[in-house]
Amino acid sequence: MRLLLITLLFITTAVYGEQNKPTIKQKLNCNMTVKYIKKPKQIDSMEDFLDNGIFYGRIRLNNFLFDTGDVGEDHYIAGLGGSLIYKSAFFNGFSFTSGLYTSQNFGETKRELAGAYKGGKDVLNRYDVATNDDYGLTTMAQIYGEYKTRKTQIKVGRFPLETFLLKSNDTKMIPNTFEGLYFKSRVIPKTSFQVAYITKQKLRDKRSFHHVLAYGDNADDPYSKWRENDDSGMHRGLTLSKLNEKNIDDNIILLEVKNQSIENTILTANYTAVPELLSSFTVEGKHKILVSEDFRVIPSLRYMQQFDDGAGEIAGANLKNNTVAYTDPNSLSASLVAGRIDFVYDESSIRLGYTKIEDDGDIVAPWRGLPTAGYSRAMGQTNWYANTESYMIRADYDFSKTGMVEGLRGMMRYTVNDFDDEKAGVQADNTVLTFDLIKRFENIPNLSAKLRTAFVNSNGDTIAQDGSIKPDSSYNEVRLEMNYLF
């Protein structure tokens, strides 16, 4: 009943908004993240600096139904909230942006379930739930100053990023954002490059900014693991106390370059480093082959090399601190190869993808840029452990092209994850089947809905090298998101 009432609230708000014909200032792309259509303009007088700014609003509803069968705690959890972002006008190239976000939780929320939430954990802050029984989350996720010219951009403060390993990953209630200095330039023809120095991060379920590569481990606080970087791709052995003992500041330096000098080809190179701990170098190439006016084939290749600059000796080779069956238990040197091919006809496509993680250390990627994304990763999966192979087939279909349902797109993915059976710190093999539906409303262009489902089937009888049985990680999940932009 509560979900029904909130859904009706969305529709009522949307209808009211359309009757008043709101300006289309922003829109959502396929993964439901915002793209700004109307942007603040340059002004000549400081007196007009604030008056000519623009507010961007968003009402957001996310629902998560999690079914673990006989191996865990089933639950339903949801969040209602949104964001209000203000961008000032540009005066002599300078402007500022602030963004306030909130998520008010409801559903089967219990303090004792804080550690069991999976996809839905990002609608609340688990530390606040466990320590204060507080289920609301409000945060100033963006606040930065900006200087911009026709071909360059500088940001200082707290902002979202979109690079290979650092991304906003705005698929829940609140995006992942970073604190630091950012520079982007397109002064070289057909080339763009991004440079950033990041000192803090705020994961999607956090109220405040925290360390970028440190896991909480305060002995006097049993919930301290949820205060720092507790992302699913975080290494549990890189604890804050260990870094403090060695006087290591976990800051990120990154450089990413994209070049399109070759016709129908995009080449990307990325360097990301946390000095004294880890660094990585990644190259990727995408080439579009135009078979006909409506049909194209797009092959892509990715290679990533992770360098151990001291983190392996501190934390070990496995993300979960279990190095059974690792070739070198104290090394986080790692590499990834990935390939895919897309067959695209009009607005529909089929993708075949593959990734292979070499049998060295695990890849450490807790900044919401997912190393196997776009190639083999399916919803909610971490498949970049050492000696993992994954295969994926993906199909995208635009139902509106056939006149079946206006504004409806669908996506299906089927992934086979072949993990190392010997490694006790790595999950058992599984298969993942997902279905996504995105609906946009022609008469209410500011309203959209997205339904996502996942069916994960794990081999629950896998025995590791140490004789332990790997836990059955099977589950089914349903997610429903609704958005209204104003």
C-alpha positions in Angstrom: 0.0 0.0 0.0 2.8 2.4 0.9 4.5 1.7 -2.5 1.2 2.3 -4.3 0.7 5.7 -2.6 4.2 6.8 -3.4 3.8 5.7 -7.0 0.6 7.7 -7.2 2.5 10.7 -5.7 5.0 10.4 -8.5 2.3 10.4 -11.2 0.4 13.2 -9.7 3.6 15.3 -9.4 4.4 14.5 -13.0 1.0 15.3 -14.4 0.9 18.6 -12.5 4.3 19.4 -13.8 3.3 18.7 -17.4 0.2 20.8 -17.1 2.5 23.7 -16.2 4.8 22.7 -19.1 8.2 22.7 -17.4 11.3 23.4 -19.4 13.3 20.3 -20.3 16.6 21.3 -18.5 17.9 17.7 -18.0 17.3 14.2 -19.1 18.3 10.6 -18.1 20.5 8.4 -20.2 20.0 4.6 -20.3 21.5 4.0 -16.9 19.3 6.7 -15.4 22.1 9.2 -14.8 21.4 12.9 -15.5 22.6 14.7 -18.6 22.1 18.5 -18.5 20.4 20.0 -21.5 20.0 23.6 -20.5 23.1 25.0 -18.9 23.9 28.3 -17.3 25.2 31.1 -19.6 28.1 33.5 -19.5 27.2 36.9 -17.9 28.9 40.2 -18.0 28.1 41.6 -14.6 28.7 40.1 -11.1 25.3 41.4 -10.2 23.7 38.7 -12.4 26.0 35.9 -11.2 23.4 34.2 -8.9 20.2 35.4 -10.6 21.1 33.7 -13.9 21.9 30.3 -12.3 19.7 27.2 -12.7 18.2 24.8 -10.3 17.8 21.2 -11.3 15.4 19.0 -9.3 14.9 15.2 -9.2 12.4 13.1 -7.3 13.6 9.5 -7.1 12.1 6.2 -5.8 14.1 3.0 -5.6 12.7 -0.4 -4.5 14.8 -3.6 -3.9 13.3 -7.0 -3.3 16.0 -9.6 -2.4 15.3 -13.3 -2.3 18.1 -15.6 -1.1 16.1 -18.8 -1.0 17.4 -21.0 1.9 20.9 -19.5 2.3 20.2 -16.0 3.7 17.9 -13.3 4.9 15.1 -12.2 2.4 14.2 -8.6 2.6 12.5 -5.7 0.9 14.0 -2.2 1.2 13.3 1.1 -0.5 14.3 4.7 -0.6 12.4 7.8 -1.5 14.2 11.1 -2.1 16.0 12.9 -4.8 18.3 15.9 -5.4 18.4 19.6 -5.8 21.4 21.0 -7.7 22.2 24.6 -8.3 24.6 25.8 -11.0 25.5 29.5 -11.0 26.0 31.5 -14.2 29.6 31.9 -15.6 31.4 35.1 -14.9 34.7 35.5 -16.7 34.7 31.7 -16.9 34.1 31.1 -13.2 31.1 29.4 -11.6 30.1 27.1 -8.8 27.8 24.1 -8.3 26.2 22.7 -5.2 24.1 19.5 -5.0 22.0 18.3 -2.0 20.8 14.7 -2.0 18.5 12.8 0.2 17.2 9.2 0.6 14.5 8.4 3.2 14.3 4.7 3.7 11.3 2.5 4.2 10.5 -1.2 3.9 11.7 -4.1 6.1 14.5 -2.1 7.7 16.0 -3.5 10.9 19.2 -2.7 12.7 20.2 -6.4 12.8 19.8 -6.6 9.0 22.2 -3.8 8.2 24.9 -6.2 7.2 22.6 -8.3 5.1 21.4 -5.7 2.6 22.9 -6.2 -0.8 21.7 -4.0 -3.8 19.5 -1.9 -1.5 22.2 -0.9 1.0 22.7 2.3 -0.9 19.4 3.8 0.1 20.7 4.3 3.7 23.9 4.5 5.7 24.6 1.2 7.5 26.8 2.9 10.1 24.0 5.3 11.1 21.4 2.4 11.1 23.6 0.3 13.4 24.7 3.0 15.8 21.8 5.5 15.9 18.9 3.6 14.4 18.8 6.4 11.8 17.4 5.4 8.4 17.5 8.7 6.6 20.5 9.9 4.6 21.0 13.5 3.5 24.3 14.8 2.2 25.9 17.6 0.2 27.5 15.3 -2.4 28.5 18.1 -4.7 30.0 21.5 -4.0 32.8 22.8 -6.2 34.2 25.8 -7.9 34.8 25.7 -11.7 36.7 27.6 -14.3 35.8 26.9 -17.9 36.9 28.0 -21.3 35.9 26.6 -24.7 38.4 23.8 -24.5 39.5 23.5 -20.8 37.8 22.9 -17.5 39.1 23.0 -13.9 37.1 21.9 -10.8 38.0 22.3 -7.2 35.9 20.7 -4.4 33.5 17.8 -4.4 32.3 16.5 -7.7 31.4 13.4 -9.7 33.9 11.8 -12.0 33.6 9.6 -15.1 36.9 7.8 -15.8 37.8 4.1 -16.1 38.2 3.3 -12.4 36.6 6.4 -10.8 32.9 6.9 -11.6 29.7 8.4 -10.2 27.9 5.1 -10.8 24.6 6.9 -10.2 22.3 3.9 -10.3 20.8 4.2 -6.8 19.7 7.2 -4.8 22.9 9.2 -4.4 26.0 9.2 -6.7 29.5 8.3 -5.8 31.5 11.6 -5.7 35.1 12.7 -5.0 37.0 15.5 -3.4 40.0 17.1 -4.9 41.3 18.9 -8.0 40.2 18.1 -11.6 41.4 19.3 -15.0 40.1 18.4 -18.5 41.3 19.7 -21.8 40.6 19.3 -25.5 43.3 21.6 -26.8 44.9 18.7 -28.9 42.7 18.0 -32.0 40.5 14.9 -31.7 42.0 14.3 -28.2 40.7 14.8 -24.7 42.5 14.2 -21.5 41.5 14.3 -17.8 43.9 14.8 -14.9 42.8 14.6 -11.2 44.2 14.5 -7.7 41.7 13.0 -5.3 42.0 13.2 -1.5 38.5 11.9 -0.4 35.6 9.9 -1.7 32.0 9.6 -0.7 30.4 6.2 -1.6 26.7 6.1 -2.5 25.6 5.1 1.0 27.8 7.6 2.9 26.8 10.8 4.5 30.3 12.2 4.7 33.5 11.9 2.7 36.1 9.3 3.7 39.4 7.6 2.8 39.7 6.4 -0.8 41.6 3.2 -0.1 41.4 2.5 3.6 39.0 0.0 5.3 37.7 1.0 8.8 39.0 -1.1 11.7 38.7 0.8 15.0 38.9 -1.8 17.7 36.6 0.3 20.0 33.9 0.5 17.3 32.4 -2.8 16.0 30.8 -0.9 13.1 33.9 1.1 12.0 34.2 -1.0 8.8 31.2 0.9 7.5 32.7 4.4 8.1 35.5 4.2 5.5 35.7 2.6 2.1 33.6 -0.6 2.4 32.8 -1.0 -1.3 32.4 -4.5 -2.6 35.6 -4.0 -4.6 37.6 -2.8 -1.5 40.5 -4.8 -0.1 39.6 -5.7 3.5 43.3 -5.9 4.4 44.1 -2.3 3.5 42.9 -1.1 6.9 43.2 2.5 8.2 45.3 1.4 11.1 47.9 -0.3 8.9 48.1 2.8 6.6 48.5 5.1 9.7 51.3 2.8 11.0 53.2 3.3 7.8 52.3 7.0 7.5 50.7 6.5 4.1 48.1 9.0 2.8 45.8 7.2 0.4 45.3 9.8 -2.3 44.7 9.1 -6.0 46.5 10.5 -9.0 44.9 9.8 -12.4 45.4 10.6 -16.1 43.1 9.5 -18.8 43.5 10.2 -22.5 41.0 9.6 -25.4 41.9 9.9 -29.0 39.7 9.7 -32.1 42.3 10.5 -34.8 41.6 7.2 -36.6 38.2 7.3 -38.3 35.5 5.3 -36.5 38.0 4.4 -33.7 38.3 5.5 -30.1 41.6 4.8 -28.3 41.7 5.2 -24.5 44.6 5.1 -22.1 44.3 5.4 -18.3 46.8 5.6 -15.5 45.4 5.5 -11.9 47.7 5.4 -8.8 47.6 5.5 -5.1 51.2 6.2 -4.3 53.0 3.7 -2.0 50.1 1.2 -2.5 48.8 0.5 -6.0 48.8 1.7 -9.6 47.4 0.5 -12.9 47.7 1.2 -16.6 44.8 0.4 -18.9 44.5 0.7 -22.7 41.3 0.1 -24.7 40.4 0.3 -28.4 36.9 0.4 -30.0 36.4 0.4 -33.8 33.1 0.8 -35.7 32.7 -1.1 -38.9 29.8 0.3 -41.0 28.3 -2.7 -42.9 25.3 -0.8 -44.1 23.3 2.3 -43.3 21.5 0.5 -40.5 24.0 -2.2 -39.6 27.3 -1.9 -37.8 29.8 -4.1 -36.1 31.9 -2.8 -33.2 34.8 -4.8 -31.8 36.5 -3.7 -28.6 39.6 -4.8 -26.7 40.8 -3.8 -23.2 44.0 -4.6 -21.3 44.7 -3.6 -17.7 47.9 -4.1 -15.7 47.8 -3.5 -11.9 51.2 -2.9 -10.2 51.8 -3.7 -6.6 53.6 -0.7 -5.1 53.5 -2.0 -1.5 49.8 -2.9 -0.9 50.5 -6.7 -1.3 52.9 -6.8 1.6 50.4 -4.9 3.8 47.2 -6.7 2.8 47.8 -9.8 0.8 46.7 -11.0 -2.6 43.0 -11.6 -1.9 40.3 -8.9 -1.4 38.8 -10.9 1.5 42.0 -11.7 3.3 42.0 -15.4 2.4 45.1 -16.2 0.3 44.6 -20.0 0.1 45.8 -21.2 -3.4 47.2 -17.9 -4.5 50.5 -18.1 -6.4 52.1 -15.3 -4.4 50.0 -14.6 -1.3 51.8 -11.3 -0.7 51.5 -9.8 -4.2 48.7 -7.7 -5.7 50.3 -7.6 -9.2 47.4 -8.4 -11.5 46.2 -8.1 -15.1 43.0 -8.3 -17.1 42.3 -8.9 -20.8 38.8 -8.3 -22.2 37.2 -8.4 -25.6 33.7 -8.0 -27.0 31.9 -7.5 -30.3 28.7 -5.7 -30.8 26.3 -6.3 -33.7 24.1 -3.3 -33.9 21.1 -3.0 -36.2 19.3 0.3 -36.0 18.7 0.8 -32.2 18.9 -2.8 -31.3 22.0 -4.9 -30.6 23.6 -8.2 -29.6 26.9 -8.2 -27.6 29.3 -11.1 -27.0 31.8 -10.4 -24.2 34.7 -12.1 -22.5 37.1 -11.3 -19.6 40.1 -13.1 -18.1 41.9 -12.2 -14.9 45.4 -13.7 -14.8 46.3 -16.0 -11.9 48.2 -13.4 -9.8 46.5 -11.1 -7.3 43.0 -9.7 -7.2 42.2 -6.4 -8.9 41.4 -3.6 -6.4 38.7 -1.3 -7.7 36.6 0.3 -4.9 35.8 3.6 -6.7 32.7 2.3 -8.7 34.5 2.1 -12.0 34.2 -1.6 -12.6 37.1 -3.2 -14.4 34.9 -5.8 -16.3 32.0 -3.4 -17.0 30.7 -3.4 -20.5 32.4 -6.7 -21.2 31.2 -9.4 -18.8 30.0 -7.8 -15.5 26.3 -8.4 -14.8 24.3 -6.7 -12.1 25.8 -6.8 -8.6 28.7 -9.1 -9.5 32.4 -8.8 -8.6 34.2 -10.9 -11.2 37.8 -9.5 -11.1 39.2 -12.0 -8.6 42.5 -13.8 -9.7 42.1 -16.6 -12.2 38.5 -15.7 -13.2 37.0 -16.2 -16.7 33.7 -14.7 -17.6 31.5 -15.0 -20.7 28.5 -12.8 -21.5 25.8 -12.4 -24.1 23.8 -9.3 -24.1 20.8 -8.2 -26.2 19.3 -4.7 -26.3 15.9 -4.1 -28.0 13.9 -0.9 -28.7 10.3 -1.9 -28.6 9.1 1.5 -29.8 10.8 0.9 -33.2 8.3 -1.8 -33.9 5.4 0.2 -32.7 4.8 -2.3 -29.9 5.2 0.0 -26.9 6.2 3.6 -27.2 9.2 4.6 -25.2 10.1 1.1 -24.0 13.6 -0.4 -24.2 14.8 -3.8 -23.0 18.1 -5.4 -22.2 18.9 -9.0 -21.3 22.3 -10.4 -20.1 23.4 -13.9 -19.5 26.9 -14.3 -17.8 28.9 -17.4 -16.9 31.5 -16.7 -14.2 34.2 -19.3 -13.9 36.0 -18.6 -10.6 39.0 -20.5 -9.3 37.6 -23.5 -7.4 40.8 -23.9 -5.4 40.8 -20.4 -3.9 38.9 -20.3 -0.6 38.7 -16.5 -0.6 36.9 -16.4 -4.0 33.2 -17.2 -4.5 31.9 -20.3 -6.2 31.1 -20.4 -10.0 27.8 -18.9 -10.9 25.5 -18.0 -13.8 23.7 -14.6 -13.9 20.6 -13.8 -15.9 19.3 -10.2 -15.9 16.4 -8.4 -17.5 16.1 -4.6 -17.7 13.1 -2.6 -18.9 13.2 1.2 -19.3 10.0 3.1 -19.9 9.8 6.8 -20.9 6.4 8.5 -21.2 5.8 10.5 -24.4 3.1 12.7 -22.7 5.1 13.1 -19.5 8.7 13.5 -20.8 10.1 14.2 -17.4 8.9 10.9 -15.9 10.7 7.6 -16.4 10.7 4.1 -14.8 13.2 1.3 -14.8 12.7 -2.4 -13.8 15.7 -4.6 -13.2 15.7 -8.3 -12.3 18.6 -10.7 -11.6 18.6 -14.4 -11.2 22.0 -15.7 -9.8 22.6 -19.5 -9.6 25.7 -20.5 -7.7 27.4 -23.9 -7.4 26.8 -24.5 -3.7 28.9 -27.7 -3.4 32.4 -26.3 -4.4 35.2 -27.4 -2.2 38.3 -25.2 -1.9 41.9 -26.3 -1.6 41.8 -26.1 2.2 38.7 -28.4 2.3 36.2 -25.7 3.1 32.9 -25.6 1.2 32.3 -22.3 -0.6 29.1 -20.5 0.5 26.1 -20.7 -1.9 25.8 -17.2 -3.2 22.5 -17.8 -5.2 19.8 -15.1 -5.0 17.1 -13.5 -7.0 16.7 -9.7 -7.0 14.1 -7.2 -8.3 14.7 -3.5 -8.5 12.2 -0.8 -9.5 13.2 2.8 -10.0 11.1 5.8 -10.9 12.3 9.3 -11.6 10.8 12.7 -12.2 13.0 15.6 -13.3 12.0 19.3 -12.8 
